[in-house]
């Protein structure tokens, strides 16, 4: 199941994936759990632990997937 990421905190179940379209400049913060982030046309993937944040620096699609139950925030 895929969910669209919107402003504010969002809970993700294990394996759940968020799609963020054209979110360049947005910041994704892991509140709980560990999440994996990949950006369209990037060779670099990012893994966030609770308390860590990542700034989206590419246009296009960004995917955020939870390794286990997690909570993320978008700013």
N, C-alpha and C positions, 0 to 999 in steps of 0.2 A: 504494500500500500504506500502511495506517495502523497505527501501533503505539501501545500504551498506555504512557504515561510512568510510570516507577517510580523510586523513590529511587535515587540514584547516577548515574554517568555513562552516557550512551547515545549511540551513534554513529548518525547519520542520513545516508542517501545523498541526493544531489541530488533535490529535489522531494518527499522523504519527509515525511509529516505525523504529528505526535504529537497525541493527544487527552488532555487532562487534565481530568477531571470533578471539579467542586467542590474545586478546588485553592486556594481563597482563602487567602492567607497564605503560600503556598509561594513560594520564590524559584527562578527559572530563570536559570542562568548559562551563557553561551556559552564553551566551552573552546576550540573550533576552529571556523573557518568563520563564516558569517553566517546568522542565523536571523530569521524574521519571526514575530511573536506577535500574535494577536488574541484578545480576550475577548468572550464572549457579551454582547450588549446594551451594547457600548462603541463609540463612534465613533472611538476612538483605537487605532491599530495601532502596534506597536513593532518596531524593527529592532535586533538586538543584534550587535555585533562581538565578536571574541574578547576576553575579560576583562570584558565588561559583564554586568550582572545586571538582572533585572526581577522585582519582587514582584507576584504575582497579587493584585489587589485587588477582584475581583468573584466572586460565586458563579456556578455554571453551567459551561459548556464553555469551555476555553481551547485554542486550536490553536497549535502551534509547527511551522513549516515551514522546511526547510533550503534556502537558495538554491543551495548547492553542498555537497559532503561536509562534515559538521559533527559536533561533539560537544557535548552539553549535560549539565549536572548539575542536579539538583533537590534543594533543601534545604528 
